[in-house]
Amino acid sequence: MRSDGSGQTKPDQERTSKCEAYEDADVLTPDEIMALLKELLEPLRTAAELDAFTGLRRGELIGLQWEDVDFENLVIHVRVQS
C-alpha cells in the first residue's frame, strides 16, 4: 500500500493479483519438512507439524484450544484467529 498524498492509501499498481505474491515463495519439500520436524523440540514441533500438514495460518494456530480439536472425527475447528 502507498499514499497518494491525500492521506489515503492505494494498492501498489505493480502487483496485479494477490497470487503473484506467492509465485516466488520457497516451499519446502516433504523430505525437508520431515528433516525440520526431526530437529524441533516440543511444543514447537507440534505447531510446525500442524502448520505444515493443515495449512493453518499462524494466527489460527495460536488461537487453537483443546476444545477445537475433535479427535474422534479427526477435525480441527478454527474458531479464533489471534
C-alpha positions in Angstrom: 0.0 0.0 0.0 1.1 3.5 -0.6 -0.2 7.0 0.0 -1.2 9.2 -3.0 -0.6 12.3 -1.0 -4.2 12.8 0.1 -3.7 10.6 3.2 -5.5 7.7 1.6 -3.6 4.5 0.7 -3.9 2.7 -2.6 -2.8 -0.8 -3.5 0.5 -1.0 -5.3 -0.2 -1.0 -9.0 2.9 -3.1 -9.7 1.2 -6.2 -8.4 -1.8 -7.3 -10.5 -3.1 -10.1 -8.3 -2.8 -11.4 -4.8 -1.5 -14.7 -6.1 1.6 -13.1 -7.6 3.0 -12.6 -4.1 3.2 -16.3 -3.7 4.7 -17.2 -7.1 8.3 -16.8 -5.9 7.7 -18.3 -2.5 10.0 -21.0 -1.3 8.1 -24.2 -0.5 9.6 -27.0 1.5 9.6 -30.5 0.0 8.2 -33.3 2.1 11.7 -34.5 2.9 12.7 -31.0 4.1 9.6 -30.8 6.3 10.4 -34.1 7.9 14.1 -33.1 8.5 12.9 -29.9 10.1 10.4 -31.6 12.3 13.0 -34.1 13.4 15.2 -31.2 14.7 12.5 -29.3 16.6 11.6 -29.8 20.2 8.1 -29.7 21.7 5.8 -27.8 21.7 7.3 -26.0 18.6 7.4 -29.4 16.8 3.7 -29.9 17.1 2.9 -26.3 16.0 5.2 -26.7 13.0 3.6 -30.1 12.1 0.1 -28.7 12.3 1.2 -25.8 10.1 2.9 -28.0 7.5 0.1 -30.6 7.3 -3.0 -28.4 7.7 -2.1 -25.1 6.1 -3.4 -23.2 9.1 -2.3 -19.6 9.3 0.0 -18.5 12.2 -2.9 -16.7 14.0 -5.2 -19.7 13.6 -2.6 -22.0 15.1 -2.0 -19.6 18.1 -5.8 -19.4 18.6 -6.4 -23.1 18.8 -7.7 -24.5 22.1 -8.1 -28.2 23.0 -11.9 -28.0 22.6 -11.3 -27.0 18.9 -9.8 -30.5 18.2 -12.2 -33.3 17.6 -10.0 -36.4 17.9 -12.9 -38.8 17.3 -13.8 -37.3 13.9 -10.3 -36.0 13.1 -11.4 -32.5 12.7 -9.9 -29.2 13.8 -12.4 -26.3 14.2 -10.8 -22.9 13.6 -12.9 -20.5 15.7 -10.4 -17.8 16.7 -7.7 -16.0 14.8 -5.1 -14.3 17.1 
